[in-house]
Each structure stands twice: as structure tokens, then as C-alpha cells.
Amino acid sequence: MKKYAFLIGLLCFILINACKKEKENFNAVGYWKGTYSNAPAAPPTIEFSFALFRSDGTLRWYVDPTDTNGLNKASGTYTIESDSIINVEIPDWLEMYRLKIRVNSTKLVGTWGNAPNNNDGGQIDLVRQ
């Protein structure tokens, strides 16, 4: 009887694990557009913030009311932490960002700050374009 219980348990374990969907790794590469705020408690309503995430872990960040042709731009790096958080560092502006991945990987929400902080500057909301 113990042999059958063990075999049934083993079969259930195999079936359950065989049906699990593998977790996909988040890919930030691409063009993102959104809004930001200049105060930690204020909602992100200032337009626009643009980010171009590259596959080599670098990015180009733009802040301009119209498009990416503005003069307010800088380069930086990013890392993806545990498929749910993106950490961004922009040395030219002495800024750091911590973004949470949301809505089926099409939205990033988070905070930005003056390095070494990543949350004392304001909030940010980006949507994949």
C-alpha cells in the first residue's frame, strides 16, 4: 500500500511540475515614454520623460515637453533585479531611479532621486511605446 501511495504522490508531483509555465525574463529594451513629478509625494503629471533602454545595459534618458530633440538628455546604465525591479543610474544628472515592472511588462512605475537616493526626487510613470 505504501508503494502505491508513493507512486501516486510521485505521479502528482511530476504532473504538477510539468504543467508549470516557465517564468519569462523581463526585457526592458525599447522606447518608453511617460510623466514624472518633482516631489516624492506628488503624482507624476509633468510631461514628458523618455527612456531608450538598450540591450547592452545602457540607456539614454530625455526630459522635454515635446520630444527627444531637446537638450535635456543624459546617458546611464540599468540593471534588472528579480524580474520585477529596474534600477537606473544616470551619472550625468547624479540621479538614480527604481522602477517596478507592471501591466504585462508594458508599464514602469517608480521613484527617482538624487544619488545615492532613488526616492527623494519624485515619482515616475513610463509606458512602453
Summary of the structure (lengths in Angstrom):
residues: 129
radius of gyration: 20.5
end to end distance: 59.4
largest distance: 76.2
contacts: 349
relative contact order: 0.18
helix: 16%
strand: 46%
